Amino acid sequence: MEEAGRALRFKDLEKIASKVGGYIATGHHSEDYLETLLLQLIRGGGSNSLKTLGVFEKNRFRPLILFGESNRKNALTLNDWKIFEDESNESPKYLRNRIRSEILPILLREGADADKIFHNFHDTEIPRLGSKNRRIEEDEIRTVSRHILELEQISVCKQVLDLHLKSLGLHPLNTQFLTDLLQNLDRKVSFSLENKEAWFWKSVSSDLYILPKSASYLKPFTYNPESFFLKWNSKTKKIPKNCLPANDAEGEKILLGGIHRDVSEILREKEIPVPVRKMLPILKREGKTVLVCLRMWDTRLDDIRSDDFQND
């Protein structure tokens, strides 16, 4: 019955995740891992049983495995998250329940550390890289909650950051870079840091952005003057014949509401990451900036048009 219910739940969850392009996040924690490990060993499982319930597998995400029991309980208390128990969890009819109620308490009393056992058999440091020619897609950008990075201990911050990097096929952070990153966070200022693989950017109020250097939004735009097609960030835009594309240079201004505004200042206000600002196309006409192509960065944003370009 439990297995049938699980199959039906995940069948529906897979449909939803596929539809929205998201992940299935579950509440599994390290003691669930220990239960599953024992269950599989009893049933004759091999060495792969030790690596069951990874933090991030395909489209399954198990964030609570990164946190110890006390931190999990604190999170539930602080956020007032409700727990809905499956009524079959108490039934001794099922092997998993017998493991949970009879075997697991004995192991924990004898000093078994579920968190340590999990980390002994799960390499959360080294990413599982795909093809060497793997292309970072345009939407492959990660944001990490500033609250986690500002409030949690260093080991938790490293696990969270390395998990995001792993999902991008990138390597984990070394100790010195992590220290520099967290020190910048403590200062509560805007900053931009880089290593060989990615940019790490944060404004005063935003979360932390992780931008892979191989992403298309960090590549120069291309422009065909015959077809008037501008290409950048895997997007194509046909521009007016009397305009030419350029990148935002220091001091570029655009006429908005009768006032010449600094383009860089506008992009800062809209929390466009600094590395992206340098690549974002703008359109110039007769030497003046008339349009900032924000939609080529994020289709949810509107382009910024100068006063004298509104009807073009």
C-alpha positions as CSV (number, residue, x, y, z in Angstrom):
1,M,0.0,0.0,0.0
2,E,2.8,2.4,0.9
3,E,4.7,1.7,-2.3
4,A,1.5,2.2,-4.4
5,G,0.8,5.5,-2.7
6,R,4.3,6.7,-3.3
7,A,4.2,5.7,-6.9
8,L,0.9,7.6,-7.4
9,R,2.2,10.7,-5.6
10,F,5.4,10.9,-7.6
11,K,3.6,10.3,-10.9
12,D,1.6,13.5,-10.3
13,L,4.6,15.4,-9.0
14,E,6.6,14.5,-12.1
15,K,3.9,15.9,-14.3
16,I,3.8,19.2,-12.3
17,A,7.6,19.5,-12.2
18,S,7.8,18.8,-16.0
19,K,5.1,21.4,-16.7
20,V,6.8,24.2,-14.8
21,G,10.4,23.1,-15.4
22,G,11.0,22.7,-11.6
23,Y,12.2,20.2,-9.1
24,I,10.5,17.9,-6.6
25,A,11.6,18.9,-3.1
26,T,11.0,16.3,-0.4
27,G,11.4,16.4,3.4
28,H,13.9,13.4,3.6
29,H,16.5,13.8,6.3
30,S,19.5,11.8,7.4
31,E,17.5,9.4,9.6
32,D,15.3,8.6,6.6
33,Y,18.5,7.8,4.8
34,L,19.5,5.4,7.6
35,E,16.1,3.7,7.5
36,T,16.3,3.3,3.7
37,L,19.9,2.0,3.9
38,L,18.8,-0.7,6.5
39,L,15.8,-1.5,4.5
40,Q,17.8,-2.1,1.3
41,L,20.5,-4.1,3.1
42,I,17.9,-6.4,4.7
43,R,16.5,-7.0,1.2
44,G,19.9,-7.9,-0.2
45,G,21.1,-4.5,-1.5
46,G,24.7,-4.1,-2.6
47,S,27.2,-1.2,-2.2
48,N,24.9,1.2,-4.1
49,S,22.6,1.0,-1.1
50,L,25.1,3.2,0.8
51,K,24.6,6.0,-1.7
52,T,20.8,6.1,-1.6
53,L,18.9,9.3,-1.1
54,G,21.4,11.8,-2.5
55,V,20.8,15.6,-1.9
56,F,20.3,16.3,-5.6
57,E,19.5,13.6,-8.1
58,K,17.9,14.3,-11.5
59,N,14.9,16.5,-10.6
60,R,14.7,15.3,-6.9
61,F,16.0,17.8,-4.3
62,R,16.3,16.8,-0.6
63,P,17.5,20.0,1.2
64,L,16.8,18.8,4.8
65,I,19.6,16.2,4.4
66,L,22.0,19.1,4.6
67,F,20.9,20.0,8.1
68,G,21.2,18.2,11.5
69,E,18.3,17.3,13.6
70,S,18.4,20.4,15.9
71,N,18.6,22.7,12.9
72,R,15.6,20.9,11.2
73,K,13.5,21.3,14.4
74,N,14.5,24.9,14.7
75,A,13.4,25.6,11.1
76,L,10.1,23.9,11.6
77,T,9.5,25.9,14.8
78,L,10.5,29.3,13.5
79,N,8.6,29.0,10.2
80,D,5.6,27.2,11.8
81,W,5.6,24.5,9.1
82,K,3.0,21.9,9.6
83,I,3.9,18.2,9.4
84,F,1.3,15.8,8.0
85,E,1.9,12.3,9.2
86,D,0.9,9.4,6.9
87,E,-1.5,7.3,9.1
88,S,0.3,4.1,8.0
89,N,3.5,5.3,9.6
90,E,2.6,3.7,12.9
91,S,1.6,0.4,11.6
92,P,4.0,-2.5,12.5
93,K,2.7,-4.3,9.3
94,Y,5.4,-2.5,7.2
95,L,9.1,-3.3,7.4
96,R,10.2,0.4,7.2
97,N,8.0,1.2,10.2
98,R,9.5,-1.7,12.2
99,I,13.0,-0.4,11.3
100,R,12.0,3.1,12.4
101,S,10.4,2.1,15.7
102,E,12.5,-0.9,16.8
103,I,16.0,-1.0,15.1
104,L,16.8,2.7,14.6
105,P,16.3,3.7,18.3
106,I,18.9,1.0,19.3
107,L,21.4,2.3,16.8
108,L,21.0,5.9,17.9
109,R,21.3,5.0,21.6
110,E,24.6,3.2,20.7
111,G,25.9,6.4,19.2
112,A,25.1,6.0,15.5
113,D,25.3,9.4,13.9
114,A,22.9,9.5,10.9
115,D,24.4,12.7,9.5
116,K,27.9,11.5,9.6
117,I,27.0,8.1,8.1
118,F,25.2,9.9,5.2
119,H,28.2,12.2,4.5
120,N,30.6,9.2,4.7
121,F,29.0,7.7,1.6
122,H,27.9,10.9,-0.3
123,D,30.5,13.0,-2.0
124,T,28.9,16.5,-1.9
125,E,32.2,18.1,-2.8
126,I,32.9,16.9,-6.3
127,P,30.3,17.7,-9.1
128,R,29.1,15.0,-11.4
129,L,30.2,16.6,-14.6
130,G,28.5,15.7,-17.9
131,S,30.1,16.0,-21.3
132,K,33.2,18.2,-21.5
133,N,31.3,20.0,-24.2
134,R,28.3,20.6,-22.1
135,R,26.8,24.0,-22.8
136,I,25.4,26.1,-20.0
137,E,21.9,27.1,-21.0
138,E,20.7,30.7,-20.9
139,D,18.5,30.2,-17.8
140,E,21.3,28.4,-15.9
141,I,21.8,31.0,-13.2
142,R,21.5,30.3,-9.5
143,T,20.4,32.6,-6.6
144,V,21.2,31.6,-3.0
145,S,19.2,33.1,-0.2
146,R,21.2,35.8,1.6
147,H,19.4,34.9,4.8
148,I,20.9,31.4,4.8
149,L,24.4,32.8,4.0
150,E,24.2,35.5,6.6
151,L,22.7,33.4,9.5
152,E,24.0,29.8,9.0
153,Q,27.3,28.4,10.1
154,I,30.1,28.2,7.6
155,S,29.8,24.4,7.0
156,V,26.1,24.8,6.0
157,C,26.9,27.8,3.7
158,K,29.5,25.7,2.0
159,Q,27.2,22.8,1.5
160,V,24.5,25.0,0.1
161,L,26.8,26.9,-2.3
162,D,28.5,23.7,-3.5
163,L,25.2,22.1,-4.1
164,H,24.2,25.0,-6.4
165,L,27.6,24.8,-8.2
166,K,27.2,21.0,-8.6
167,S,23.8,21.5,-10.3
168,L,25.7,23.8,-12.8
169,G,28.4,21.2,-13.4
170,L,31.0,23.4,-11.6
171,H,33.5,22.6,-8.9
172,P,33.1,23.3,-5.1
173,L,34.5,26.4,-3.5
174,N,37.9,26.3,-1.9
175,T,38.3,27.5,1.7
176,Q,39.9,30.9,0.9
177,F,37.3,31.9,-1.7
178,L,34.5,30.8,0.7
179,T,36.1,33.0,3.4
180,D,36.3,36.0,1.1
181,L,32.7,35.5,0.0
182,L,31.3,35.3,3.5
183,Q,33.3,38.3,4.6
184,N,31.8,40.4,1.8
185,L,28.4,39.2,2.9
186,D,29.0,40.3,6.4
187,R,29.9,43.8,5.2
188,K,26.3,44.2,3.9
189,V,27.5,45.9,0.7
190,S,27.3,45.2,-3.0
191,F,30.1,43.1,-4.3
192,S,31.3,41.0,-7.3
193,L,33.8,38.1,-6.9
194,E,35.0,35.6,-9.5
195,N,36.9,32.4,-9.7
196,K,37.9,30.4,-12.8
197,E,34.4,29.1,-13.4
198,A,31.8,31.7,-12.2
199,W,31.0,35.1,-11.0
200,F,29.4,35.6,-7.6
201,W,27.4,38.9,-7.4
202,K,25.2,40.5,-4.8
203,S,23.6,43.9,-4.4
204,V,22.9,45.3,-0.9
205,S,19.4,43.9,-0.9
206,S,19.4,41.0,-3.3
207,D,20.2,37.3,-2.9
208,L,23.6,36.0,-4.1
209,Y,23.8,35.3,-7.9
210,I,26.0,32.6,-9.3
211,L,26.7,33.2,-13.0
212,P,28.7,30.5,-14.9
213,K,31.4,32.1,-17.1
214,S,30.5,29.8,-19.9
215,A,26.8,31.1,-20.0
216,S,25.6,32.8,-23.2
217,Y,24.7,36.0,-21.3
218,L,28.4,36.6,-20.6
219,K,29.3,36.3,-24.3
220,P,29.5,39.3,-26.7
221,F,26.4,40.0,-28.8
222,T,26.5,39.6,-32.6
223,Y,24.9,41.9,-35.1
224,N,24.1,41.4,-38.8
225,P,23.9,44.9,-40.4
226,E,22.2,43.4,-43.5
227,S,19.3,41.7,-41.7
228,F,19.4,44.1,-38.7
229,F,19.2,41.1,-36.4
230,L,20.9,41.4,-33.0
231,K,21.7,38.2,-31.2
232,W,22.6,37.8,-27.5
233,N,21.9,35.5,-24.6
234,S,20.3,33.0,-27.0
235,K,17.7,35.6,-28.1
236,T,17.3,37.5,-31.3
237,K,16.0,41.1,-31.8
238,K,15.4,43.0,-35.0
239,I,16.5,46.6,-34.4
240,P,15.5,49.8,-36.3
241,K,17.7,50.6,-39.4
242,N,18.8,53.9,-38.0
243,C,20.2,52.4,-34.8
244,L,23.4,50.6,-33.9
245,P,24.0,48.2,-31.0
246,A,26.7,48.8,-28.4
247,N,27.6,47.9,-24.8
248,D,27.0,50.2,-21.9
249,A,30.1,52.3,-21.5
250,E,31.0,54.4,-18.5
251,G,29.0,57.6,-18.5
252,E,26.3,56.5,-21.1
253,K,23.1,58.4,-20.4
254,I,19.5,58.0,-21.6
255,L,16.7,60.6,-21.7
256,L,13.9,59.6,-19.4
257,G,11.1,61.9,-18.2
258,G,13.1,64.9,-19.5
259,I,16.2,64.0,-17.4
260,H,19.4,62.4,-18.7
261,R,19.8,59.3,-16.5
262,D,23.0,57.3,-16.2
263,V,22.4,53.9,-17.8
264,S,24.7,52.1,-15.3
265,E,22.8,53.7,-12.4
266,I,19.5,52.4,-13.8
267,L,20.8,48.9,-14.2
268,R,22.1,49.0,-10.7
269,E,18.7,50.0,-9.4
270,K,17.1,47.1,-11.3
271,E,19.7,44.8,-9.7
272,I,21.2,43.6,-13.0
273,P,24.4,41.7,-12.0
274,V,27.6,43.7,-12.8
275,P,29.1,41.0,-15.2
276,V,25.8,41.1,-17.1
277,R,25.7,44.9,-17.3
278,K,29.0,44.9,-19.2
279,M,27.5,42.6,-21.9
280,L,23.9,43.8,-22.1
281,P,23.3,45.4,-25.5
282,I,22.1,49.0,-25.8
283,L,20.9,50.8,-29.0
284,K,22.4,54.1,-30.1
285,R,21.1,56.6,-32.6
286,E,23.2,59.5,-33.8
287,G,25.5,58.8,-30.9
288,K,22.8,58.9,-28.2
289,T,21.6,55.9,-26.2
290,V,17.9,55.4,-27.1
291,L,17.1,51.8,-25.8
292,V,18.5,49.4,-23.2
293,C,17.7,45.8,-24.3
294,L,16.6,44.4,-20.9
295,R,14.2,41.9,-22.4
296,M,17.2,40.1,-24.0
297,W,18.4,39.5,-20.4
298,D,15.1,38.6,-18.8
299,T,11.8,38.5,-20.8
300,R,9.9,39.5,-17.6
301,L,11.5,43.0,-17.8
302,D,10.6,45.8,-20.1
303,D,13.2,47.5,-22.4
304,I,14.2,51.0,-21.3
305,R,13.3,53.5,-24.0
306,S,14.4,57.1,-24.2
307,D,11.7,59.8,-24.4
308,D,12.4,60.4,-28.1
309,F,12.3,56.7,-29.0
310,Q,8.8,55.9,-27.5
311,N,7.1,55.9,-30.9
312,D,9.8,54.2,-33.0
